[in-house]
Amino acid sequence: MMFWISAISKSLLQQHRRLMVLLLIGVVLPWGIFLKASSEIREGEGFPGDQWTLQWLHTRATPALDQLFLLLTRLGGPPVMATLAGLIASLLIWRRQRRHAWFFSVAVGGAAALNIVAKLLLGRVRPALWVSLAPETTPSFPSGHAMGSAALVLTLGLLLARSRWRGLLWGLGALFVLGVGVSRLYLGVHYPSDVLAGWIASVGWVSGVHLLFSPYLRELEQLIHPRHHSLRP
């Protein structure tokens, strides 16, 4: 029985390699991790290293770092991210790339909506280890700044995957997302697990939306209903 399952899995991997990688690494694995972390939060359990990491960062605070991370947290905040997302979506519509505009809007807007729902359902209290330079009152898990910035950069990266500037975009985008995430820890308004969960949820959500808007969807349909497709003229 196990040999039969293994043989089928190997065959599927060979025939639909990219689809399987996208499903397993881009969708199934991130959502599995996020749901597991959400379950731990719902049960009131913390994560090892959360408070220690915040304390370690706080002992290294300087006036220069204060200004840098305040700037990064503002750039990664809802007003700037929403404005930038609106401009990009409008540009795509203006260029008559409606399918790309829909993909971008659902991926980025859906991530924002998902973040709000998760915060309301889980209601994790924010850390209060010191008086923050940028205090927050909303629930902590997952980080909206981390999730929003990651969703926007990942979606834009997928749209420009064939551009000659894609390497520069991915590099600068990754640095920006990392900087925004660290800024939330430095300012003491999120635990590391909040930020990591935001990044992971963005990967799972954007990858899933990408699957729906890409040719992989037809390939997935053929994989699920091979007989139905084989009967088509």
C-alpha positions as YAML, in Angstrom:
chain: A
units: angstrom
residues:
- id: 1
  name: MET
  ca: [0.00, 0.00, 0.00]
- id: 2
  name: MET
  ca: [2.74, 2.45, 0.97]
- id: 3
  name: PHE
  ca: [4.71, 1.53, -2.15]
- id: 4
  name: TRP
  ca: [1.62, 2.26, -4.29]
- id: 5
  name: ILE
  ca: [1.10, 5.67, -2.67]
- id: 6
  name: SER
  ca: [4.79, 6.47, -3.05]
- id: 7
  name: ALA
  ca: [4.73, 5.54, -6.73]
- id: 8
  name: ILE
  ca: [1.68, 7.74, -7.38]
- id: 9
  name: SER
  ca: [3.27, 10.66, -5.51]
- id: 10
  name: LYS
  ca: [6.47, 10.29, -7.54]
- id: 11
  name: SER
  ca: [4.49, 10.18, -10.78]
- id: 12
  name: LEU
  ca: [2.51, 13.29, -9.87]
- id: 13
  name: LEU
  ca: [5.69, 15.12, -8.91]
- id: 14
  name: GLN
  ca: [7.32, 14.29, -12.24]
- id: 15
  name: GLN
  ca: [4.30, 15.28, -14.34]
- id: 16
  name: HIS
  ca: [3.24, 18.36, -12.39]
- id: 17
  name: ARG
  ca: [6.46, 19.44, -10.70]
- id: 18
  name: ARG
  ca: [5.85, 23.20, -10.59]
- id: 19
  name: LEU
  ca: [2.23, 22.80, -9.54]
- id: 20
  name: MET
  ca: [3.14, 20.41, -6.72]
- id: 21
  name: VAL
  ca: [5.92, 22.68, -5.49]
- id: 22
  name: LEU
  ca: [3.57, 25.67, -5.48]
- id: 23
  name: LEU
  ca: [0.87, 23.73, -3.64]
- id: 24
  name: LEU
  ca: [3.14, 22.14, -1.03]
- id: 25
  name: ILE
  ca: [5.65, 24.92, -0.34]
- id: 26
  name: GLY
  ca: [3.56, 27.95, -1.28]
- id: 27
  name: VAL
  ca: [0.16, 26.97, 0.10]
- id: 28
  name: VAL
  ca: [-0.05, 23.82, 2.23]
- id: 29
  name: LEU
  ca: [3.10, 24.31, 4.33]
- id: 30
  name: PRO
  ca: [2.55, 28.02, 5.15]
- id: 31
  name: TRP
  ca: [-1.10, 27.49, 6.06]
- id: 32
  name: GLY
  ca: [-0.25, 24.46, 8.16]
- id: 33
  name: ILE
  ca: [2.31, 26.47, 10.15]
- id: 34
  name: PHE
  ca: [0.00, 29.47, 10.48]
- id: 35
  name: LEU
  ca: [-2.95, 27.39, 11.70]
- id: 36
  name: LYS
  ca: [-0.72, 25.58, 14.19]
- id: 37
  name: ALA
  ca: [0.59, 28.89, 15.54]
- id: 38
  name: SER
  ca: [-2.95, 30.28, 15.70]
- id: 39
  name: SER
  ca: [-4.03, 27.24, 17.71]
- id: 40
  name: GLU
  ca: [-1.23, 27.86, 20.21]
- id: 41
  name: ILE
  ca: [-2.23, 31.51, 20.54]
- id: 42
  name: ARG
  ca: [-5.89, 30.60, 20.99]
- id: 43
  name: GLU
  ca: [-4.95, 28.27, 23.83]
- id: 44
  name: GLY
  ca: [-3.05, 31.10, 25.51]
- id: 45
  name: GLU
  ca: [0.38, 29.59, 25.05]
- id: 46
  name: GLY
  ca: [3.42, 31.69, 24.22]
- id: 47
  name: PHE
  ca: [6.40, 30.88, 22.04]
- id: 48
  name: PRO
  ca: [9.98, 30.29, 23.22]
- id: 49
  name: GLY
  ca: [12.22, 33.29, 22.70]
- id: 50
  name: ASP
  ca: [9.47, 35.86, 22.18]
- id: 51
  name: GLN
  ca: [10.19, 38.01, 25.21]
- id: 52
  name: TRP
  ca: [13.93, 37.33, 25.24]
- id: 53
  name: THR
  ca: [14.26, 38.62, 21.65]
- id: 54
  name: LEU
  ca: [12.40, 41.81, 22.47]
- id: 55
  name: GLN
  ca: [14.52, 42.46, 25.54]
- id: 56
  name: TRP
  ca: [17.70, 41.82, 23.56]
- id: 57
  name: LEU
  ca: [16.70, 44.34, 20.90]
- id: 58
  name: HIS
  ca: [15.66, 46.92, 23.48]
- id: 59
  name: THR
  ca: [19.05, 46.83, 25.21]
- id: 60
  name: ARG
  ca: [20.62, 47.89, 21.89]
- id: 61
  name: ALA
  ca: [18.36, 50.89, 21.32]
- id: 62
  name: THR
  ca: [19.98, 54.17, 20.25]
- id: 63
  name: PRO
  ca: [18.51, 57.52, 19.09]
- id: 64
  name: ALA
  ca: [19.64, 56.78, 15.51]
- id: 65
  name: LEU
  ca: [17.99, 53.36, 15.51]
- id: 66
  name: ASP
  ca: [14.86, 54.91, 17.03]
- id: 67
  name: GLN
  ca: [14.52, 57.22, 14.03]
- id: 68
  name: LEU
  ca: [15.33, 54.49, 11.50]
- id: 69
  name: PHE
  ca: [12.78, 52.02, 12.81]
- id: 70
  name: LEU
  ca: [10.12, 54.69, 13.31]
- id: 71
  name: LEU
  ca: [10.54, 55.57, 9.63]
- id: 72
  name: LEU
  ca: [10.36, 51.93, 8.54]
- id: 73
  name: THR
  ca: [7.28, 51.25, 10.64]
- id: 74
  name: ARG
  ca: [5.55, 54.30, 9.10]
- id: 75
  name: LEU
  ca: [6.47, 53.22, 5.57]
- id: 76
  name: GLY
  ca: [5.12, 49.73, 6.26]
- id: 77
  name: GLY
  ca: [1.95, 50.98, 7.94]
- id: 78
  name: PRO
  ca: [-1.60, 50.81, 6.53]
- id: 79
  name: PRO
  ca: [-1.77, 54.42, 5.17]
- id: 80
  name: VAL
  ca: [1.37, 54.13, 3.03]
- id: 81
  name: MET
  ca: [0.74, 50.51, 2.00]
- id: 82
  name: ALA
  ca: [-2.90, 51.20, 1.07]
- id: 83
  name: THR
  ca: [-1.92, 54.29, -0.95]
- id: 84
  name: LEU
  ca: [0.84, 52.41, -2.79]
- id: 85
  name: ALA
  ca: [-1.44, 49.44, -3.47]
- id: 86
  name: GLY
  ca: [-4.13, 51.76, -4.84]
- id: 87
  name: LEU
  ca: [-1.64, 53.44, -7.17]
- id: 88
  name: ILE
  ca: [-0.35, 50.11, -8.48]
- id: 89
  name: ALA
  ca: [-3.87, 48.74, -9.03]
- id: 90
  name: SER
  ca: [-4.87, 51.96, -10.81]
- id: 91
  name: LEU
  ca: [-1.79, 51.77, -13.04]
- id: 92
  name: LEU
  ca: [-2.63, 48.19, -14.01]
- id: 93
  name: ILE
  ca: [-6.21, 49.20, -14.87]
- id: 94
  name: TRP
  ca: [-4.98, 52.21, -16.84]
- id: 95
  name: ARG
  ca: [-2.70, 49.90, -18.85]
- id: 96
  name: ARG
  ca: [-5.71, 47.60, -19.46]
- id: 97
  name: GLN
  ca: [-4.11, 44.75, -17.55]
- id: 98
  name: ARG
  ca: [-7.36, 43.90, -15.83]
- id: 99
  name: ARG
  ca: [-6.47, 40.32, -14.95]
- id: 100
  name: HIS
  ca: [-3.28, 41.51, -13.27]
- id: 101
  name: ALA
  ca: [-5.23, 44.26, -11.53]
- id: 102
  name: TRP
  ca: [-7.69, 41.71, -10.16]
- id: 103
  name: PHE
  ca: [-4.88, 39.45, -9.01]
- id: 104
  name: PHE
  ca: [-3.07, 42.31, -7.30]
- id: 105
  name: SER
  ca: [-6.22, 43.61, -5.61]
- id: 106
  name: VAL
  ca: [-7.39, 40.21, -4.34]
- id: 107
  name: ALA
  ca: [-3.90, 39.24, -3.15]
- id: 108
  name: VAL
  ca: [-3.09, 42.46, -1.31]
- id: 109
  name: GLY
  ca: [-6.62, 43.42, -0.24]
- id: 110
  name: GLY
  ca: [-7.41, 39.86, 0.81]
- id: 111
  name: ALA
  ca: [-4.29, 39.71, 2.96]
- id: 112
  name: ALA
  ca: [-5.36, 42.89, 4.74]
- id: 113
  name: ALA
  ca: [-8.86, 41.51, 5.34]
- id: 114
  name: LEU
  ca: [-7.47, 38.19, 6.55]
- id: 115
  name: ASN
  ca: [-5.22, 40.01, 9.00]
- id: 116
  name: ILE
  ca: [-8.15, 41.90, 10.50]
- id: 117
  name: VAL
  ca: [-10.21, 38.72, 10.88]
- id: 118
  name: ALA
  ca: [-7.32, 36.83, 12.50]
- id: 119
  name: LYS
  ca: [-6.70, 39.65, 14.97]
- id: 120
  name: LEU
  ca: [-10.36, 39.76, 15.98]
- id: 121
  name: LEU
  ca: [-10.65, 35.98, 16.35]
- id: 122
  name: LEU
  ca: [-7.43, 35.46, 18.32]
- id: 123
  name: GLY
  ca: [-7.21, 38.73, 20.25]
- id: 124
  name: ARG
  ca: [-3.63, 38.31, 21.42]
- id: 125
  name: VAL
  ca: [-2.57, 41.11, 23.77]
- id: 126
  name: ARG
  ca: [0.44, 43.11, 22.63]
- id: 127
  name: PRO
  ca: [3.71, 42.97, 24.58]
- id: 128
  name: ALA
  ca: [4.12, 45.63, 27.28]
- id: 129
  name: LEU
  ca: [7.75, 45.25, 28.32]
- id: 130
  name: TRP
  ca: [8.47, 49.00, 28.06]
- id: 131
  name: VAL
  ca: [6.78, 52.22, 26.92]
- id: 132
  name: SER
  ca: [6.86, 52.10, 23.12]
- id: 133
  name: LEU
  ca: [7.73, 55.06, 20.89]
- id: 134
  name: ALA
  ca: [4.80, 54.04, 18.66]
- id: 135
  name: PRO
  ca: [2.19, 52.41, 20.92]
- id: 136
  name: GLU
  ca: [-0.63, 50.29, 19.49]
- id: 137
  name: THR
  ca: [-3.97, 49.23, 20.97]
- id: 138
  name: THR
  ca: [-5.26, 46.66, 18.47]
- id: 139
  name: PRO
  ca: [-4.68, 42.89, 18.89]
- id: 140
  name: SER
  ca: [-1.17, 41.66, 18.21]
- id: 141
  name: PHE
  ca: [-1.37, 38.43, 16.19]
- id: 142
  name: PRO
  ca: [-0.50, 38.40, 13.32]
- id: 143
  name: SER
  ca: [1.45, 41.58, 12.59]
- id: 144
  name: GLY
  ca: [-0.43, 43.73, 10.10]
- id: 145
  name: HIS
  ca: [2.71, 45.62, 9.10]
- id: 146
  name: ALA
  ca: [4.60, 42.39, 8.41]
- id: 147
  name: MET
  ca: [1.70, 40.78, 6.58]
- id: 148
  name: GLY
  ca: [0.80, 43.83, 4.50]
- id: 149
  name: SER
  ca: [4.33, 44.66, 3.38]
- id: 150
  name: ALA
  ca: [5.10, 41.00, 2.56]
- id: 151
  name: ALA
  ca: [1.87, 40.59, 0.58]
- id: 152
  name: LEU
  ca: [2.50, 43.72, -1.48]
- id: 153
  name: VAL
  ca: [6.14, 42.87, -2.26]
- id: 154
  name: LEU
  ca: [5.40, 39.22, -3.04]
- id: 155
  name: THR
  ca: [2.47, 40.08, -5.31]
- id: 156
  name: LEU
  ca: [4.44, 42.76, -7.13]
- id: 157
  name: GLY
  ca: [7.33, 40.34, -7.49]
- id: 158
  name: LEU
  ca: [5.08, 37.73, -9.10]
- id: 159
  name: LEU
  ca: [3.68, 40.32, -11.51]
- id: 160
  name: LEU
  ca: [7.19, 41.35, -12.54]
- id: 161
  name: ALA
  ca: [8.64, 37.84, -12.55]
- id: 162
  name: ARG
  ca: [9.74, 38.21, -16.19]
- id: 163
  name: SER
  ca: [11.10, 41.71, -15.86]
- id: 164
  name: ARG
  ca: [14.84, 42.27, -16.18]
- id: 165
  name: TRP
  ca: [14.60, 44.20, -12.90]
- id: 166
  name: ARG
  ca: [13.15, 41.26, -10.98]
- id: 167
  name: GLY
  ca: [16.41, 40.53, -9.12]
- id: 168
  name: LEU
  ca: [16.69, 44.11, -7.88]
- id: 169
  name: LEU
  ca: [13.01, 44.16, -6.93]
- id: 170
  name: TRP
  ca: [13.22, 40.91, -4.95]
- id: 171
  name: GLY
  ca: [16.39, 42.07, -3.18]
- id: 172
  name: LEU
  ca: [15.12, 45.52, -2.20]
- id: 173
  name: GLY
  ca: [11.68, 44.14, -1.43]
- id: 174
  name: ALA
  ca: [13.07, 41.48, 0.91]
- id: 175
  name: LEU
  ca: [15.17, 44.09, 2.74]
- id: 176
  name: PHE
  ca: [12.14, 46.35, 3.11]
- id: 177
  name: VAL
  ca: [9.91, 43.56, 4.44]
- id: 178
  name: LEU
  ca: [12.64, 42.47, 6.86]
- id: 179
  name: GLY
  ca: [13.19, 46.05, 8.02]
- id: 180
  name: VAL
  ca: [9.48, 46.61, 8.63]
- id: 181
  name: GLY
  ca: [9.23, 43.37, 10.59]
- id: 182
  name: VAL
  ca: [12.25, 44.15, 12.76]
- id: 183
  name: SER
  ca: [10.92, 47.66, 13.39]
- id: 184
  name: ARG
  ca: [7.81, 46.19, 15.03]
- id: 185
  name: LEU
  ca: [10.01, 44.17, 17.37]
- id: 186
  name: TYR
  ca: [12.39, 47.05, 18.09]
- id: 187
  name: LEU
  ca: [9.45, 49.28, 19.01]
- id: 188
  name: GLY
  ca: [8.09, 46.58, 21.31]
- id: 189
  name: VAL
  ca: [4.61, 46.38, 19.77]
- id: 190
  name: HIS
  ca: [4.85, 42.82, 18.44]
- id: 191
  name: TYR
  ca: [6.31, 39.50, 19.46]
- id: 192
  name: PRO
  ca: [8.61, 37.75, 16.95]
- id: 193
  name: SER
  ca: [5.92, 35.09, 16.48]
- id: 194
  name: ASP
  ca: [3.47, 37.83, 15.38]
- id: 195
  name: VAL
  ca: [5.84, 39.00, 12.67]
- id: 196
  name: LEU
  ca: [6.76, 35.50, 11.48]
- id: 197
  name: ALA
  ca: [3.08, 34.54, 11.36]
- id: 198
  name: GLY
  ca: [2.35, 37.64, 9.26]
- id: 199
  name: TRP
  ca: [5.04, 36.72, 6.74]
- id: 200
  name: ILE
  ca: [3.95, 33.08, 6.58]
- id: 201
  name: ALA
  ca: [0.27, 33.95, 6.16]
- id: 202
  name: SER
  ca: [1.14, 36.32, 3.31]
- id: 203
  name: VAL
  ca: [3.06, 33.60, 1.50]
- id: 204
  name: GLY
  ca: [0.16, 31.16, 1.88]
- id: 205
  name: TRP
  ca: [-2.49, 33.66, 0.82]
- id: 206
  name: VAL
  ca: [-0.67, 35.24, -2.13]
- id: 207
  name: SER
  ca: [0.48, 31.83, -3.42]
- id: 208
  name: GLY
  ca: [-3.08, 30.54, -3.27]
- id: 209
  name: VAL
  ca: [-4.43, 33.56, -5.15]
- id: 210
  name: HIS
  ca: [-1.61, 33.23, -7.68]
- id: 211
  name: LEU
  ca: [-2.67, 29.63, -8.26]
- id: 212
  name: LEU
  ca: [-6.24, 30.73, -9.01]
- id: 213
  name: PHE
  ca: [-5.13, 33.40, -11.51]
- id: 214
  name: SER
  ca: [-2.46, 31.35, -13.27]
- id: 215
  name: PRO
  ca: [-2.48, 28.50, -15.84]
- id: 216
  name: TYR
  ca: [-1.77, 26.19, -12.90]
- id: 217
  name: LEU
  ca: [-5.51, 26.26, -12.11]
- id: 218
  name: ARG
  ca: [-6.36, 24.37, -15.31]
- id: 219
  name: GLU
  ca: [-3.53, 21.94, -14.58]
- id: 220
  name: LEU
  ca: [-4.94, 21.42, -11.09]
- id: 221
  name: GLU
  ca: [-8.41, 20.79, -12.51]
- id: 222
  name: GLN
  ca: [-6.98, 18.18, -14.88]
- id: 223
  name: LEU
  ca: [-5.17, 16.57, -11.96]
- id: 224
  name: ILE
  ca: [-8.37, 16.34, -9.88]
- id: 225
  name: HIS
  ca: [-10.75, 15.38, -12.73]
- id: 226
  name: PRO
  ca: [-8.62, 13.67, -15.39]
- id: 227
  name: ARG
  ca: [-11.51, 11.75, -16.97]
- id: 228
  name: HIS
  ca: [-13.67, 14.85, -17.29]
- id: 229
  name: HIS
  ca: [-10.98, 16.67, -19.25]
- id: 230
  name: SER
  ca: [-10.05, 13.67, -21.37]
- id: 231
  name: LEU
  ca: [-13.62, 13.49, -22.69]
- id: 232
  name: ARG
  ca: [-13.53, 17.04, -24.01]
- id: 233
  name: PRO
  ca: [-13.26, 17.32, -27.83]
...
